Amino acid sequence: MKKGLLIGLLITMMLPINAQKAVIEESVTDIVCDGPTHAITHYKEVVTILNPQGGASLANFACSCSDKDKLTSFKGLVTDANGRVIRKLKESELQKNEISPYLAVDDYTMYLDYAPPVYPVTITYEWTIDSRDDLITFPRFCPQTSYDVSVKKASYRLKVPKSMTILHAQQNIPSEVNIDKSAKYTQLLTLEVNDLPMLENEPYSRPLREKVPMARFAPADFTYYGTQGSQRSWKDLGLWQYSLIQGLDVLPENVRQQLHQLTDTMKTDREKVEALYRHLGKTTRYVAILLGIGGMKPATATSVYKSGFGDCKGLTNYMRAMLKEVGIASNYILISTTNRRFMKDYTCAGQMNHAILQVPLPNDTLWLECTNPQLPMGYVHEDIAGHDAIEITEQGGRLVRLPLYADSTNLMRSTVNIHLSQDGTADLKVSQETFNRQYEDRIPLTKMNEKDRQKILPRIVYAPLTEINRIDISENGARISMDTEIKSQKYANQTGQRLFVPICPLHHGYSVPNDTAGRQEDIWLELGYQDEDDITLTIPEGYAIEACPKDINIEQPFASFSFSIKKNDKTIHVKNHLLMKSGTFDKSLFPQLTEFLQSISNIYNQKIILKKLSL
């Protein structure tokens, strides 16, 4: 199985459900927009933090700003449970943080770290942002942003000229947006929610971002950094985005000649794409650049060539330019690495955060991750697999969906040979192949030196008091092969005349969530995968099998598992097969899920008992 991801998920899921940590007493977002290029937003947040366990971070203030979004006012007030003022917070106390992982960015954060002296404590923050020339979307309405926090009252007001058409969409909010056009020149859009119960972090449920109440608002027609566009449809938004990339695919003459020298002798377009994709990986690296319209517009192909670096947009455009030079058409793609689905009937920007390239070959469509050309050409990695995306062409934008690998192809196939000695020591030979999503989990091994690999291996193969004699790692497409030889000084426990031998040195670390009553969410299994184990144990001379586990088959709507064992005087042969299915399953099946996970955990931890023969 995909150890790193699954164990992390299981550990998270096993954390106890916290008691309520805070109450949002009031959340106000009030926007006054006087035209397509200017808006002033006033915020007010009143939160009562009930305890420091998980709630202390809610006392801090942070606000994202830029040269287009400026903080013009701020104040804060801290009161205790009796309403007594503990402290007043001033704008002069704010700090500015311009540290960023990006090479070039005009965003910065104004923040204040505050540690309350007592609990419960109520903190009120009020601040105002003045925005100019970047109103492609308005601030979203999302008053509930973490687990174990309830909301008493939250409101959203957006005042705009009647000449502006406002698009909006919402999720997990029963009330509708109210639109008041009674004023002569302006219209007012309002939304209010009251008494939202806290969200509990249930194991195996959808991510928080899909469960929170949220609404988005955007102008149908916009002005963004001096450019005009429309987002009344994906087609319209795509036309604007295409206008931003037009003319950016020009390459210097020496580069054009180099590309033809590299590809002209190749017989197929697929060969040419692969050659250029490898060339991209050898000659560029990813560095984010988010200056001005650079947040939406890629750097020119020439500038990426000269500097040797670019962000996702720049590298994607550069690859597009190289393909165009050798006569291969490709399409610029906007996608989200976090949101699997775009909001229904909301064809607006702000939902995408990444760019990739689509290459529609005659018998196949390739999706190229240009920020990481070390991935196999066309491999659709877990951050984008199955996600909605917008295809950008001269005809405009079109909603598409990336492919998702079948659960059974996310495979880990392991062959283990264990030569057991009379004293419980063992020599193990492990050969393992991982594919697709499980392949991704093994990628770090290919980058490690021998010393680091030896530290990681005991998490993959469980063998006490391990001495690692050999580790070989190889990569071929979306497949990583690992071959290792291990000496375990205490593989089996020896008690008197018996050896207690672990049946499977793989898949340790399972945790099983509690089967709590009153579950609210359906079961959501993000990762579907398949594990196949073929294990051969050589019995030491002078020992015989005294006890052995029985074969078992388990079938559930969400998974299947089989365990079989064959034995003779010299060897024991074990086969495990686990298929976990991705998808959504009814919450009533949760007791069966916990029972299933407990069962396979128990099976993987079974032991064979060998007894010493009498002389």
N, C-alpha and C positions, 0 to 999 in steps of 0.2 A: 504494500500500500504506500501511498505518498506520505511518508513518515512526518517530515517537517511540518507540512500544512495540517495534516489530520490531527497529529498530537497537539499542535498549538490550538486547533479548534476545540478539541475535546477538553483540554485543560481549561480553556476559557468557558466552555459550556458547563464545566463542573463547579465553577465558582458559585457560592451560595447566592441566591437572589437577595439583593440588598434591601434593607428597609428604605423607606422614602428618605431622600437626602435633602430635598429642597422643594419649595413652592414658588412658582412664578406668580407673584401677586398681581402684576400688571405688566403688559408688554405693549408698547405703542410704537407704530411706525407711521409717520405722518409726512407725506411727500407733496410738495407744491411745485408743479412743473409749469413754467410760463411759456414754453416753446420747445422745439425739438432739440435744442442745444443746452438747456439750462434747467436744473432742478435743485431744490433745497430739501433735504430730508432731516427731520427731527426724530430722534429716538428717545424712548424712555423705557428703562427696564427696572422693575422692582422685584427683588428676589429675597425670600426668607430662607436662609441656609440652616437646616435643622441640626446637622452634625458635621464634624470635620471628615468623617469617613466617606470619601468620594465627593463631598460637597464643597470642600475648601477651595477648589479651583474655580468655582462659580463666583467667588469674591473678586476675582481679577477682572480687569478691563482691558480689552484689546480692540483696536479699530484699524482696518486697512485703509490706507490713503494712497494718493498718487499726485502727480502734478495736475491731474484733472479732477480729483476728488479730495477736497481739502477740509480738514477739521476746523470749524470756525467757532465752536463753543463746547465747553465741557464742565460738568459739575457732578459731585457725588456726595451722598449722605449715608452715614452708617448709624443705625439705631439698634438698641437692645430689645428684649422681649417686652419691655414695658413702654417702649416708644421713646426712651431717653436717648438723646443724641450722644453718640460715642465719638464721632469724628466727622468733620466736613472735608471733602476731598476737592482739591483745586486743579485747574488746568496746568498750573506751574509744576505740579507733581508728576505729570505725564513724562514718559521717556520715549525717545524715538529709536526704533530699531530698523536699520537698513541692511542688516546681515541677510543674505539670501544665497540659496544654492545656485542661483542663476548668474551667468556671466554679466549680463546687463539687464537691469530692471529698474523702472522708475517707481515701483510700488515701495511703500514703507509702512511700518506699523507704529501707531501711537498706543502705548500700553502703560498699565499701572498694576503692579503686583501688590496685593493687599492681603494680610493675614489677620483675620478677625481675632480679637482677644477673648471673646466669649461666644457661646452658642446657646440657643438659636440667636441669629443676628439677621437684621434686614438691611439690605444695601440697595440704594437707589442710584442709578447712573442716568444722566441725561446728556445728550450730545447732538451736534448738528454737523451735517456734511453738505458742502456746496459742490455740486457736480456740473462740469461744463464739457461739451463736445464729445461725450462718450456714452450717450443715452441709448445704447442698443437694447438694453434691458433696464428695468427698474429694480430696486432692492426687492428681494423675495420676502414672503411672509412665512416664517418658520419659527414659531415661539417655543417649540418643544424640541430641543436638540440633543437630549441625552436621556438615558434610562433613569428611572426612579425619581423623576421630577414631574410634579403635576402643575397644571396651569389654571389659575382662577379666571383670568380675563386677559384676552389679547385682541388688539384691534389694528386694522390696516386702513389707511386713508390715502387715496391718490387723487389729487386735484390737477386736472389738465385742461387745456383749451378744448372747446367743442370741436375744433378743426382736427384734432388728433384722434385717430382710431386706436383703441387700446385692446390688445389681445391678452387673454388670461387663461390660466388652467390651474386646477387644484387636485390634490390627492388627499384622501383620508380626512376630508372636511365635509360634513353633511350640509352645512349652510352654503347658500349661493352668494356670489358677489352682487351687491346692490349698486345699481348705476342711477345716479340722480342727475338729470339734465335740466332741472328747474331754473338754475341760474342763467343769466342772459348769454354770457360768453364762455362759461366753464362747465365742466361736468365733474362729478365726484363719484369715485368708485370706492366702496367700503366693504370690509369683510370683518366679521367679529366671531370669536369663539369663546365659550365660557365653560368652566368646570371640566377641563380635560383631565382624566385620571392619568396617573403615571404609567409609563410603559415599562413592562418587566422584560428583562433580558432572558427569554426562554431558550433553552438549548435547541439546536436544530430549527431555528426560525429565520425568516428573512432578515437581511441587514437592516439596521436602524433607519438608514436613509430612505428605505422603501415603506417604513411604517409611520414615520412622523407626519403630522398634519402639515401641509405645505401648499402654498399658492405662488405662482409666478405671474409677472406682469411685464409687458413689453409694448413699445409703440409698433404699430403695423408698418409705418414708414419712419425711417430714422436718419439721423445725421451722425456719423461716427468719424471723429478725427478728420473732418472736412470732406468725407465721402458720403454720398447719399445711397440708400438702399431700401429694400422692402423685405418684410418677412411674413407676408400674408400667406405664403405657401413655401414648401421646401424648394420649389422651383425658383421662386423669387429670391429667397435667401441664397440659393446656389448661384444665381446670376450675379449677385453682388460679390460673393466670394470669388467667383471666376474672374471678375473684373480686377480683383486684387492680385491675382497670380498671372494675369496677362503680361507678356513681355518680360517675365522674370526667368525665362528658360533659355536665354541666349548664352552660349558658351564661347570662350576664346578659340581662335582658329587652331592653336596647338593642341588644345584638348580635343577638339573635334577630330583632328587627324589621329590622335592617340586612340580614341574610341574605335575608329574604323580599323586601325591596325590590330586592335584587340579582338574585333568581332567579325570582320568581313569574311574570313575563311570558315566561319561556323555555318552549319547547315540549317539549323532550326532556330526559331525565335526563342524557344525555351533555353537553349544553350547560351544565346546572347544575353538574355535576362540574367541568367545565373552568373555569367562572367562579369557583367556590370555590377551586380549585387555584391560579388566578392571584391570588386574594385572599390566600391563604396566603403566597404568595411576596412579595407587596407589604407585608404587615403583620408578618411574623415573620422571625426569623433563627435559625440553628442555634447553640446553645451547649450543651455536654454538662454534665449535672448528675448526679453520682453519689454522693449522700449516702444512707447507710443503705439502706433498701429501694428507694430511688430508682434503684439499679442494676437493679432488676427492675420497679418500679412507676412508671408515668408520672405527671407532674404533672397537676393538674386542668386542664380546658379553660379555666376562668375565669382561673387564674393565668397560663397561657400568653398568653391574650388581654391581660391587664393588663400583663404585663412585655414582651411582644413577642418573647420568645425561649423556646426549649426544646430538649431533646435529641431524639433520634430517637423515643423513646417519647412524650414530651410533644407533639411536633408531630403525630405520627401520631394520637394520641388527640384532639387539637384538630380535625384534619381530619375525623375520624370523627364528632365531636360536631356539626360544622357540617353534614355530610351528613345526619345523623340529623334535624336540625332541619327540613330541607327535604324530608324523606320518603324519603331514599335510604339503603338499608342498606349497610353495609360491614363488613369483618372485619379485626381486628388480626392482623398477621402477624409472627412471629419468624423470623429468618433469620440465616445466617452470611455475612459478606462474604469469608471466607477458605476455609471448608470447603465444597466443592461437595456432598459427601454426608455425611449423618449416619451415625454408626456403626451397623452392623446390629444390630437387636434391643436397642438401648440407648436407651430412650426417656427420656433424662434431660437436665436443664438443663446449662449449661456448654458446649454445642455451638453456641449462637447468640449473636450479639453485636450485633444490629441489629433494628430494627422498621420495617416499612413497612405500607401499607394496601392491602387488596384490595377492589375495588368490582365485584361481580358484576352487571353490567347484562344485560338480556335477550339481547342478541346479541353480547356481548363481555365479557370480564373484564379490568378495568383494574388495573394494579399501580402505586401511586403512591409515589414517593420523596419523602416529605414533608420530608426534611432539605435537599433541593435542588429546590424547585419551579421553578427556572429551566430544568430539564430539560423536554422536551415531556411533556405529560400522557400517562401510560401507557407511557412509554419505559422499557424494562428495561435498565438500564446494566450494564456489564461486571462489576461487583463482585457482582451478584446473578443475572445471567442464567443460567438452567439449574440454579440451586442448589435444594437441598432447603429446605423451610420448613415451619413449623407454623402452620396456620390456627386462630385462637382464636375460638370462638363460645360461646354459652350451653350448647351440647351438649358442649363440651370441645375438645380439640385433634385436628387431623387433619393427617397428613403430605401435603404437596402439593409440586409441583415447578414452578418458574417457567419460562416459555417461554424458548427459546433461538433467536436469529435464525439463519436459514439462512445458510450461508457466502456464498452469492452475493449476499445482500442487504447484506453489509458491504462496500459498493461505493465505489470511488473512480473517477470518470469524468473524464478530462482531455482537453481539446481545446487543442492548441498550434499556433499559426501563427508560423513563423519566416521573417522577410524578411531574407535574407542579402545583404550588400554585398560588393563586390569585394575590399575590404581585410580581410575577415574579421569585421567588426562585424556586429551583427544586432539587429533589433527583434523582440521576442517579445511575443505576446499569449497569455496562458494563462487558460483558463476551466476551473475544476475544481469538481466537486460530490462531496461525501463523505456517506455514509449510514451509519446505525447505528453499529457499533463504530468505523468509520473516522471517522464524524462526531464521536465523542467526542474523538478525537485533535486535532480542529481547534477545539474549544470555546475553548481559551485565546486563539486569535486574535481571537475576538469580544470579549474583555475588554481587549485591548491597545490602547494608543494607536498613532498612526501611526509614531512613532519605533521602538517595539519591534517592530512588524510588519515594518519594513524590515530589522531585524536577523535575524528569523526566516526571511524569505522565501528567502534563498540556500540554506537547508537543504531547501527544498521544490522550488525550481527552480534547477538548476545552470547558471549562465551567468557565466563569468569576467569580472571588472572590471565589475560590474553597476551600473547606474544605474536605480533604480526610479522610474518616472514616475507610477504609479497602482496603488493596491490598494483594491479594494472587497470587503467581506465582508458577507454577509447570511445570516440563519438562518431556516429555515422548517420547523418540526417537527424531526424527527431528520435534518435535512439542512443542511449549510453550503455555500454557494456562494462561490467566490473568483474574482474577475476582476482580472487585473493586466497592466500593460504595463511591459516591461523593455527597457532598452538595454544590450547587452553590447559592450564595447569589444574583446573578443577571443574571440568565440564559436568561430570556426574558426581553426586554425593554418595560417599561410601559409608554404609552403616552395617557393621558386622559382615555377614556373608552376601550382602546385597548392594547393588548399584542402582541409584535412582537417577534415570537419564532423561533430561529434557527432550521432548519429542520434536521441538521446533525452535531453532535459535533465532528465528525471525519474528517480526511483528510484536515485539514487546512494547509496553507503554500505553496499552489501551486504557482509557478511562470511560466509565459508564455513567451517564447522567441519571439523577434520581427521577423516578417516575412520580412526579408531583401531580396532585389532583387539581382540577380546575384549569387545565391548560387552555389558553386563549388562541394561540396561533396554530395553523396547520404546520405539519412537518415540512421543512425545506432542506433538501440535500443538494448542496451546490455541486459537489464533486462526485461524479460517478467514475468508478475505476474497477479494475480486475486484477487480482493477485493469483498467480499459479505457482505452487511450490512442489518440487520433486526432491524428496529427502531420502537418502540412503544411509543407514547406520550399520556399520560393521561391528558385530558382537565380538568382544574379546575372547580369546581362547580360555576355556575352562568355565564359561558362564552360559547360562540358558535363560530363556524368557520365562519369568514367573507370572507377570501380569502385563496386560496390554490394553489400551483403550479400544473401544468398539467403533466401527464405522458409523458415520452419521450423515444425514442429509437434512438441510433446513431450507424451506422455501417460504419467502415472505413477499408481499407486493413490492417492497423497496429493496430486496436483496435476496441472494441465494448463497448457500455455503455447503460444501461437501468435504468430508474427511474420510479417507480410506487408508487402510494399513494392510500390508502383506508381509508375511514373515516366513523364514526358514531357519535352519540351524545356525547360519552364519550371518544373515543380514535381516534387517527390518526396513521395509520400503514404505514411506508415507507420502501421500498426495493430499494437498489442500487446494481447494478452489473457492475463491470468494469473488462475488460480483455485487458491488454496491451500485444502485441505480440513482441517477440524479433526477430531480424533479420535486414536485409538491405532492404530499400525501396527507390524507385526512388526519386531523389531530387525534382521532380516536385510536389510531394505530400506534400512538407513542408508547404505551406499555409493551407492545410487541417489539418495538424498536429497541427499547432498553433491554428487554429479555434477550433479543437476538445478539446485541453487542456483548452482553455478559456471557452468553453461550460461546461465541467464538473466542472471546478472551480466555475463557476456561479451557477451551480445546487447545488453543495455542500453548497454554501453560501446562498441559498434561505431561506426565512422566511415564516412562516404561520402567518396569522393575526387572532387573536381571539378578539371578541368584547363582552363586558360585556352586559348581558341581562338586559332589562328594567324591573323594578319591577312592 
